[in-house]
């Protein structure tokens, strides 16, 4: 029988740095047979485009959390299908709003359908060093992701002082006293988790997830043709970011294609070669459908170009 693929689950709230971390891990695994199952809330996958590389298998599951009953079948099917491809490593990057506490049910379903094909190697949670203390007070998912993980990667430690880092670590240990915490800058860690047994102290079973079709956040996709100026785009993002968990995508500005990433107050716009014909921004709303009117109003007032929101 072929060797079992090592299966890792990657969690972490929106904008914590999961895709950056995964990009670095994939570089380390160059030459290995690696697959990624990527889960995003929007109708359009943005992160898959960022990590794609030669020789890698990529499956995207969009429009919700893979741990919600609404996508359960898609997730199990993707895992079963991947088992036939003789992979060495499979990484599941779950949506930033995913609560993975029922992962055991999925692994069981795969085992029933396919046999003992995966070596589940643990859940790695990326914690946003800048925004975590604020997020953990407001958003239950952040705590659930931590509670059910086997390794914490504390990201963006270069953007906060030592005192703040200690407060973050203290809070993490309050939620999960067993977990090892590794600091990271730009998704890079000086640590080879692939060679460690993260499940050595496997302290968790399975619980029901809090992800349900009813509490699925509203996700919108804004598209436009042509080009807008960077100044106008930033002004527009500044207005709508207050009511958004996350905004990301690829847009055409006057000086070429850019990758846009907005987390909390931070707007990051950098050059990219990933853009295609049409500019696309995925917006995950904090306030449900109520965000639709403010988006239209701000776009019309500041940008003024034709756009489609769906």
Steps between C-alpha positions, in 0.01 A plus 500: 500500500619853424629711787238707680501873421575728793193719545528843665218741576583870485272735695514864611271799480462712185822682414718320754744384232394141413568532127838668558597222741383230259695659212819469705424140601445407134842643412654273765322202348622562145528171314248323729149397393289762674130579479306793642127513571416866532179627655375857459172668589466693176357366175839572345825347628777759532763321710525197271639725228770623740634160601473314169826346392619233261441141603253589774142372515249767600130458581294807593180476704327838514176656628521408868692306766598139427402417861141613444243238399448705181842394364559177689456279194734717285775480763476123553488445120811716451690300765387168353593606146841626616572163660512344150776735388776353714598824672771532765346806669149644496435843653146620565489880528164571658314829475590760762149468642510120525450321832687168459381332820322222306805402287486152660162433332648574157805278552265223611284545189809478277615186680160336447500594130865433419676321784801616700648728232607804705741553783328795671797704624324785679339841480726805472340828602643829374440772759511865392738668749361845415124440518458187713418655840222706345369211285490241777267723706251546214510185290433152635664333198842636603480319832369177343785491248753532783333245723517236228856551376829319561745777408465880504693716256498853641524725194596868450714505818718768336200739512437486876716557808624227737247589769209455257643167379509375860136605551402313183687186613339518842153514342582209266611286796180588684304343211739214419757429770667210315578665169848599387533862377750590227562861394500592133581800278352505147390139531857381553584286802830361611345168595433174319151398610488238223745285694325531837215294641246776562246246626731365769272654764180476298272656757181555304211300370223624276223750573223650292613790285342843539504539118143464372326606177307758710804683639699500179631856449394703198768495231489732199709524185558840344624503138589780262656545154766756420730672750455712813754714683669369814390809698132444415518129579661568841235763581226248409660220706543736795124550516386139463773328705327598827213262420713223343683209657721479194536641147732340245546458128683603185434841345626702205623845603648774279847352557414134438357196680507491880415253774280662765479378856306679775499376860351725771656844448786381282479539121773318305533555124789337317593425136398161360501310172189304597243744361293396200241699304271622769570650843347307788468575873350253747340672803400303813246707690480543878147641472336260254312641196490846666843562347363502143369858497816652659713320238293641212492849653875514572591363155275744317617797704874427486574281198209571269586222250251228408514196732302186571432370853378145541 
